Structures are given as C-alpha cells and as structure tokens.
C-alpha cells in the first residue's frame, strides 16, 4: 500500500534553530511537506549539542529528518534576495527569532504577505509578537519557570525542578504544526493566509489546563505533589521491595480493584478513603498503608497483579527500557538512520499511523549547507 502523505506538495521554508521551530517543521515534513531549512554560516546551534557521532549531533538529527539545508548569510543582499524567492515560492514560513528580526531583514510577514496573500507565516517566540514581554528571549527552562510548570514539579519540600522533558519547546512546536495544518486547509478552501503567532509562554499555560482550572475553581495555586495527583488516589509512584512502580486508580471501581489486589477490602469503609475526594485529601496516609504491603514483594509481582486486575500500572522505565518496550517494537517507532558522515544511528520516528501505516524517513538529517548549491541552481534556472 502506498504511504499516505497528506502534506505532499506543501512547501515550507524554515528559519529556525534549536528545538521548537525545527520540531514543528519536522512534524510537517513527516506528513510529506517539502522543508528547506535556512541556516546561518555557523549553522543551527543545535548542531553543536552532544552526543556527537563523529562530529554530527544526535540531538540535531532527532529534529531535522526529511529536510534540505541551505546556508545563507542574511547580511548579504544576494542571499537575502534568494531567501525572499524561497519564501514567495513557499506555502509556509516558520521562524523562531525574536520579534522584529525577520522584519528588519525585509522578510517579515507584512512584506511577504503583501506579495503573496496566501502565505502562512508562523512565528514562534518566547512571549508572542506583541505585548510588554514580546521583546524578551527565552528557552525551555525559563518558560517552564515563568509559566508555572516548575512550581508544580518535584517533591513538596524540594527545590524548584523543571520537567525532565523540554515540554515548553515541544508543546509549542505541536501548537505550531497544528495551527499550520489547520490554516493550510483554510487556504486550500480559498481563504487568505495569516500570521500565526505561537508564544511559548502561552502554549505552556495552555497545556496546563488542569492546573489553571484548579486555580480558577478554588483561588489557590496548585502545589508540588511529587508523582501524586491533587484529585485522585492511589494515583502515583509507590515503592516495592526492589524499586518503584506506578498505579493510577482514577475512579471508584479501580480503587476497589486495588483493594482486591492488596487484600485489604476493609479500607473501602475507612472514612478517610470512602470517596475520591477523601482519598486525595488523605493520600499521604493511604500511601503509607499501601507501601507497607508493597515493599514486601518485588515490582514484577505488583505489575503482574495489577495487570490481571485491570488497574492501569507501569514500571518506572528509563529511556533504554521504554525504547525497548514490546509496544515500541510492534509499532516500528525506532528506525535506523544514516547520518551525513555515513555513520549509523537510530531515531524515534513519527508515532502517528494513518490507516495502519506509519511514515517513512524519506531523507536523513542534512549536513550543514548540504543542499545550498542544489537550491541556488534551482533558482538560477528559474530566473535564467
């Protein structure tokens, strides 16, 4: 069966570095879009991030498959002119510079959309294209701090901790790709283009819907609970004899199933644990009771028992274990990848399937400027 690539023929020009922008354009390229990544002479800074596989960054490779790379010096008028041609030939521009940078180059939304009204111009920035903080820069760490994530991450008495996965970067990339795909449908239906403003700060608040609604509901900012949940229990990581595991009894039926597994049916009538609200309020006491039992047997015993009972559960996997999981293998998510230097590695491909099929890796991540001359030649032929 031929692979379905719903964005085949869509042309994207990327003026991005590091994570949020490159991730968004990679999502588009996975779906079939043709992406040209414009890099400065020194390259996307992510190219320098370890681990390096004989000089090539594995981090960079993970966010830049299915793209071509062209090096342009945007202080050179001739290269600015080529960038302008690329934009006018494109359906989508994605950039994650500070607001105003593209305008100063003459490549911003106002100038380009005046010549191409159907253009989609997506700007990813720390705080958005307007407002009192729009001129500030930001990275995932500072956005997690500003947007409240670090106030609810970690143990109750611990120092501020960021989420170990850079969720502000990647949530913003997801918002960008979703918005672009939505607007492509609009343009294909005869509509005009748009300037898509993706503020990392706002995106990070957007994915915190449960936390913001908790504040709106009771007027109190949520606090750190470690792995616990403010409204459900038992719903956290627990210590067993030889390690940790997690269970999520997210409703009353599952709570009763937990009691069956641990052989403590009387807890169902304990006034501290009668309702979900009661259990959440008294979860420290509940954790102490359950862990007294859990620590008597190993993790695998409890994984098997909760699996049999139908209670959502999980080992606390490291990434080696998660990538080796039988479900990961079944879905074919880990794919071989050849780097531009000829070295072999692996990468995590798109997790999405359409009609049972995943997406192929059509291009390896590019070397710096690997396609510059190819692209210059294409445009020289157009203007000849």
Number of C-alpha atoms within 10 A of each C-alpha: 4 5 13 15 16 14 16 14 11 17 20 25 25 24 21 25 22 18 23 28 28 29 25 27 34 23 21 26 27 26 22 23 23 23 25 24 27 26 22 18 13 12 18 19 13 17 20 16 14 13 12 13 13 10 12 20 17 21 18 24 22 19 23 24 26 24 26 25 23 25 20 20 16 17 10 9 11 12 15 17 14 17 20 18 12 19 24 20 14 20 23 26 29 24 24 23 17 19 22 15 13 18 13 9 13 15 20 21 22 14 13 20 20 10 10 17 16 23 25 28 25 23 26 28 26 28 24 21 20 11 8 9 11 16 16 12 14 16 16 23 18 15 27 25 15 15 18 20 22 20 19 19 21 18 15 13 9 10 11 16 17 21 16 8 9 16 21 29 27 21 19 29 25 19 20 29 21 15 16 25 17 11 21 23 11 14 18 11 9 10 13 16 20 19 17 19 17 22 24 30 24 17 24 23 20 16 15 15 11 12 20 17 13 16 13 11 9 9 10 11 14 17 16 20 15 15 14 21 16 18 16 22 28 27 23 19 19 21 20 21 16 13 14 18 21 21 21 20 22 17 13 15 10 18 24 16 17 23 15 14 15 14 11 13 14 8 16 15 10 12 10 18 21 14 18 19 15 16 24 21 17 14 23 13 13 17 20 12 12 18 14 12 15 22 16 12 14 16 23 16 13 21 19 11 17 20 13 10 14 12 21 15 20 17 17 15 12 8 9 8 12 14 15 11 12 11 11 15 13 9 14 14 18 17 14 14 21 15 21 15 12 9 11 11 13 14 18 15 19 18 12 14 11 11 8 7 13 19 19 15 18 12 15 18 23 21 17 22 21 15 18 19 12 14 18 14 12 11 14 11 9 8 7 5
